[in-house]
Amino acid sequence: MVKFPKIDVVDILTLLVFGLYPFGQLIRFAGVHPLEVILLILGIANLFKSQPINLSSLHPFAGFLIVAMFSLFLSLSFFRVDQILVGAGYLARIIIIGAFYLYLKRITKDPEKKHHILSSLLISGVCLAVFGWIQYLFFPDLRFMKIFNWDDHYYRLVSTLFDPAFTAIIIVLAAIISLSLKKHVLFIFLLVSLLVTYSRSGYLSFALGSFYFFYHTHQIKKFIVLMLVLVLGLMILPTPGGEGVNLRRTNSIVQKIAESKISFTIFSQNPVFGIGFNNLCIAKVNLGVSSSQNHSCSGTDNSLLFVLTTTGIVGLMIFGHLVTQVYRQTASNTYGRVFKASVVAILVHSLFTNTLFYLWILVWLAVLVALSRTSVRDSSIQ
């Protein structure tokens, strides 16, 4: 009798997380992404493991979660229950990411598995860049996407996320991992891919993130050479036409300033605990400055301003404590350096868009946080 190998459904779901990741917005249905469903299943499956769950590692995260839930509850004093459902959905996503982190924390005790997961994350980022090149070469004109309430990009690598800025930061994060794993060919490919996003926030986050990495690995000369290559690449970038490929464009700056003014107006209404996490879209609709059909309705052009607006001064203080505690509890090994360099890149990028609360960034961070919580060293990637 033939014996078939035992299939571990949980392992298959874990692979699906990395497999579905590069498909971005292409596989979102009715506002729900399959990634969120799989993350939820993995989080629930983790609850039924025989080993006890160590909730102490979630202590800083729990503080922000409590404030976010409290701010959402308070918002019922000026929003209807049906109006805060979108915000409740965003809060549920944060909880799901936390459950996914606990699952990863359990399975990454094995150094070999940790290395495989980091490599899988890199492959996901590379695949997203590959999809970006397919889009750039065969579908460079995406101005028709305006009909579907997406930005109208022209000759920019936007990939499956339909946004060059978010695509750029994922490429930057993948490039940091490729540096750590010494995958030089992949690094060059990712660097060229980054260039054709024409994302200035992506360039800046790449420069500062890579600076952190090279500084802490005592390779400043390599960083200088890399910056010279980056500048040269920017000088020879093609400019096929359109505002998006003009690196001196000011229109986006004007829009970000206007968006910031709107956020401060909303914040001034409830400065202590904010308008509720994440009731930003309904607040904008009530002000008449956005439509609920707009894909950017629930976000801002600055993640810290997003926290301030939705959870108030209290929420921003707790969030700052969260970032500080997670940073301090990071191991001083390869995984820790990758995580810290990635955090630098993400924080820089989050000053220009709501990067920190973007689903693909949350998944990326959950993986890196789980990998970098232990001091176990894996000699294969030192």
N, C-alpha and C positions, 0 to 999 in steps of 0.2 A: 504494500500500500504506500502510495507516494505521500510524503509529509511536506506540506507547504510551509514556508517560513512564516512565523508569526508576524502579523502586520500591526504595528503600533500606530493607532489612529492619531494620537497626540503628536508623534514625530512627523506624520504626514501633514497635519495642520500647521506645525511649525515651519515646515518647508513651504507650505502654501503662503504663509505670511511674506516670505522673501520672494516667492514666485509671483505673487499678485502685486507686490509693491510697485514695480516699474510700470504697470499698466495705468497708474494714476487715475485721472478722472474718467477715463474711457469706460470703466466698469462700474461706475456709480449708478445706482438705480433708485429712483424715487427718494433721493436725498440720503440714501444709506449706502455705505461702501462695504463690499464683502470683507475687506480687511477688519472693519469694526466688528462684524459678526464673528469672524474667526478668533479675534482677540478676546471677545467675550466668552466664547466656548472654552478657550485655553484657560482663561481666568477661573471659570467655574470648575473645569476639570481639576485645576490645582487645589481646589478646596477639598476634594475627595481623596487626596493622597494621604497615605498613612503617616507621613512625617508631619510634625507640627509646623505651622506657618509662623515665621518670625516677623511679627508686625512692627518690631522696634525700628527696623530700617525705614518704615514709612512714617516715622514720627514727624519729620519736617513737612512732608507732603500732606499729612493729615491735618496739620494746622491750617494750611492754605485751603484745603478742601472744606473744612468746617466754616471758615469765613465766607467762602464762595457759596456754600449752601445757605448760610445765614442771610447773606445779602440777597439771594434769590427769594428767600422766604419773606424778607422785609419788603421786597418789590411788589408784593401782593397788595400793599397799601395804595399803590398808584397804578398798577397794571392788573388786568383781569387774568384769571387762571389760564384761559386759552392763549393769552398773549405771551405768557412766559414759558410755553411748552418748548419753543425753540431753544431758549436759554437752558431749560432743564435737559434738553438733548445734548447740548454742549457739555454740561456738567457730567452727564452720564458717560460721555466719551472720556473725560478725565479719569473717572472712576475705573473705566475699562482699561485704560492705559496703566493705571496703578496695579490692577489685578494681573495684567500681562507682565509687568515688571516683577511681581512676586513669583510668577511662573518661571520667568527667565532666571531669576535669582536661584531658584531651586535646581535648574538643569545645568547651570554654568559652573558647578563646583569642580567638574572635570576639566583640567587644562586643555586637553585635546578638543573637547566639545566647545570650549570657549574660542579656540582658534578657528574652528569650523564656522561658528556663528559670526565671528568678525569677518571672515572671508565671504560668507554668504551675504552679509550686509554690503560689502564692497561690490560684489557681483550685481546686487540689486541696483546700486547706484550707477554702475557701468551700463547696465541694460537700459536704465532710464535715459542715459546719454545717447545710447545707440538708437533708441526710439526717437530721440530728439533729432538725430541726423537724418533719419528716414523722413521725418516731418519737414526738416529744413531743406532737404534736397528735392522732395517730391510735392510738398504742400507748403511752400514758403509764404504764400499769401493767405493769411487767416483773418482778413478783414471781414469776411462774411460771418465770423463768430459773434459779431456785434448783435446779430439777430437773436442769438441765444443768451444774451446778457453777459458775454465774455468780452474781454478787451480785444480790440482789433489789431493784432500784431502783423507786421510785414517784414519778411526776411530776418527773422530772429529765431533762434533755437528755443522753442517753448516746450517741446516734448509733450508727453501725455498729461502734464499738469496744466497745460494751456496758459502758463504764466512763466515768462523768462526769469523773473526774480526768484521764484520758488525753485524752479529748475536749477538755477545757478547755485543756490545754497546747497542743494543736494549734491551737485557735482563737486562743490568745494569740500563737503564732508567726505565724499568718496575719495577725493584726492588726498586728504589727510591720512585716511586709512592706507591708501596705496603707498604713501611715503613711509609709513610705519612698517608695512610688509615688504618694502623694497620692490614693489611692482612698477618698475620704471616706465615700461611701455604703456601700461594703463594710465600712469600719471600723466604722461605726455598727451595721450588721447583725451583725458579729462580736462587738461589745461586748454587744449585747442577747443574743446567743446564749450568750456566756460567763456572763452573769448567771443564766440558767436552768439551768446545769449544777449550781448550788449547791455548787460546788467551792471551798472556802476556799483550798486550795493554788493553784488556778487564779487566784483574785483576787490573791493575794500575788505570784505570779510575774508577773502582768500589771502590777501596780503598780511593781515593781522593774525589770522589763524595759523598760517604757515610760519610767520615770524615766531609765534609762541613755540611751535614745534621745533624749529631749527635752533632757537635760543636755548631750549631746555635739553637739546641733544648736542649742544656745542658745535653747531654747524652754520655759524653766521655767514661764512663765506659763500656757502651754497645758497643761502637765502638771498644774498646780494645778487648773485648770478641769476637766480630765479626771477627777481624783480626786474632785472635788466631785460630778461627774455619776455616778461609780461609787458613791459613798456614797449619793446620792439613789436610784439604781437599787436598791441593796440594801435601802433602807428601804421601798420600795414593792413589793418582790418578793412575789408571792402565796405563801401557805403552805397548800396544799390538804390537808395532813395527812401523817403519816409522819415518821420520824426523819430521813430524808435531806434534807428541805427545811428542817430546823431548823438555822440557822446557829450556834446555841449548843450543838449536840449535843456530847456528850463520849464517846459510845460508841466512835466511830472513834479518838479519842485513846487510850483505854484499850487498844484492839486494837493500835495502833501501838507502844505501850510494851511490850505483851506480845510482839509480834513482834520487837522490838529485843532483848529479853531472850533470846529463843530464838537469835537470830543471834549474840549474844555468847557464849552457851553453846557453839555450834558452833565459833565462832572460837577459843575457848580450847583446843579439842582440837588445833588445828594452827595456831598463831599466825604462824609465819614465812612459809609458802607457802600457807596455807589448805587447804581441803578439795578443791580442784580446780575449775577453771572449766568448766561451772557444775554442780556436783554438789549444789547446795543442796536440791533436791527429795528426793533419795535420803537425804540427811542428816536432813531433817525426818521422813521416813517412818520411818527407823530410830529416831528419838527418840519416835515415836508422836504427833507434834504436827500432822501433816498427812497428806493422802491424795494419791497420785499423780494422782488424777482431778481434783484442785482446780486451776483455771486459774492460781492465784497461788502454786502450790507451789514453783515455781522462782525466785521473786522475793522481795524484801524491801520494806519500806516506806521504804527509804533507799538510794540508789544507792551512796553511799560505803561504807556498811555492807555492801552486797552485794560490793563489790570487796574489802573487808577480809576478809570471811568466806570468799570463794572463792579469793582469791589471796594472802591474808595481808598482813603488814606490808610485805613487799617489793613486792607487787603494788600496794598503795595508794601507795607512794612513787613507783613508776614511772608510775602513772596520774596522779598529781599533776604529775609532770614533763611528761607528754603534754599535759595541759590547758594548762599554762603555755606550752609551746613553740608549740602551735597558736595560742594567743591572741596571742603575741608576733609570730608570722609572718603575722598578718592585715593586709591592706592597709588604708590609711587613706582609704578611699573609701566610697561608698554601700553597696556590698556588705559591706565590712568592718564598718560601723556596724550593719547589719542582723544580721550574724553575731554580733557581740559582744553586742548587746542580746538576741538569742535565747539565747546561752549563759548570760547572767545569769538569764533567765527559766527556762531548763531546770535550771540548777544549784539555784536556789531550789526549784523544783518537785521536784527529785530528793531533797530532804531529807525529803519526805513519802511518796514512792513510788519504785519502781525505774524512773524515767523514762529515765535515760541509756542503758539497754540494751533499751529497747522498740523493736521493729522499725520502727514508723512514725517514731519520733524519730531513730533511726539513719539512716534514709533521708533525712530532713529535714536532719540535720546534714551528711551526706555531700554533699548538694547545696550547702549554704551554704559549707562549707569549700572546695569546689572553686571556687566563684564568687569567694571572697574571698582567694585566694592571690596574686593579681596586683594590681599598682598601676594597671593600665589603667583609666582613667576613662571612664565612659559618660555623656556630657553629657545624654542624654535622661532620666536619672533622678536627676540631681544636685539 
